[in-house]
Amino acid sequence: MLNLSDETLQDTMNFLNNRLKEWDSDETVLLELLARGFEEKLAELYEEWKQGECSFGYMAEQLGISTWHLYDLLARRGMRTTNL
């Protein structure tokens, strides 16, 4: 699991912000970066949830979506939606 310090995360955000300005708002690049980050965070939280380290609600909150959207997202991917 990737664990970034606040300083490293801020440095990465600054770097990407500068690159996005150079890319002249290329939406494809931005969307790919967001999707990769979302997928990484989803995988990390899903593992924590499966091990009982966080709740379903917490996982949804950290992803910035509702629990209904999270349930739908996991179901569409064929991922388990209960930890029983």
C-alpha positions in Angstrom: 0.0 0.0 0.0 1.3 3.4 -1.0 1.5 5.8 2.0 2.2 9.4 1.0 3.2 12.1 3.5 1.3 15.4 3.3 4.5 17.0 1.9 4.9 14.4 -0.8 1.2 14.6 -1.7 1.4 18.4 -2.0 4.5 18.2 -4.1 2.8 15.7 -6.4 -0.3 17.9 -6.7 1.9 21.0 -7.5 3.8 19.0 -10.1 0.6 17.7 -11.8 -1.0 21.2 -11.6 2.0 22.6 -13.6 1.8 19.7 -16.1 -1.9 20.3 -16.6 -1.3 23.9 -17.5 1.3 22.8 -20.0 -1.1 20.2 -21.4 -3.6 23.0 -22.1 -6.4 21.3 -20.2 -6.2 18.0 -22.0 -9.3 16.4 -20.5 -8.2 12.8 -21.5 -5.0 13.1 -19.4 -6.8 14.6 -16.5 -9.5 12.0 -16.5 -6.9 9.2 -16.7 -5.0 10.6 -13.7 -8.2 10.9 -11.7 -9.3 7.4 -12.6 -6.0 5.9 -11.7 -6.0 7.6 -8.3 -9.6 6.6 -7.7 -8.9 3.0 -8.6 -5.8 2.9 -6.3 -7.8 4.4 -3.4 -10.7 2.0 -4.0 -8.4 -1.0 -4.0 -6.7 0.1 -0.8 -10.0 0.8 1.0 -11.6 -2.4 -0.3 -8.8 -4.4 1.3 -9.1 -2.6 4.6 -12.9 -3.2 4.5 -12.5 -6.9 3.7 -10.2 -7.2 6.7 -12.7 -5.4 8.9 -10.5 -2.4 9.4 -13.1 0.1 8.2 -16.8 0.3 7.6 -18.6 0.4 4.3 -19.8 4.0 5.1 -16.2 5.1 5.8 -15.0 3.6 2.5 -17.7 5.5 0.6 -16.9 8.7 2.5 -13.2 8.5 1.7 -14.0 8.0 -2.0 -16.4 11.0 -2.0 -19.5 8.9 -3.0 -22.6 7.7 -1.3 -22.9 4.2 0.1 -25.5 3.5 -2.7 -23.0 4.5 -5.4 -20.3 2.4 -3.7 -22.6 -0.6 -3.6 -23.4 -0.2 -7.3 -19.8 0.3 -8.2 -18.6 -2.8 -6.4 -21.6 -4.9 -7.7 -20.9 -3.9 -11.3 -17.3 -5.1 -10.9 -18.4 -8.4 -9.4 -16.8 -7.5 -6.0 -18.3 -8.6 -2.7 -20.5 -6.0 -1.1 -21.0 -7.7 2.3 -18.2 -8.8 4.7 -20.2 -11.6 6.3 
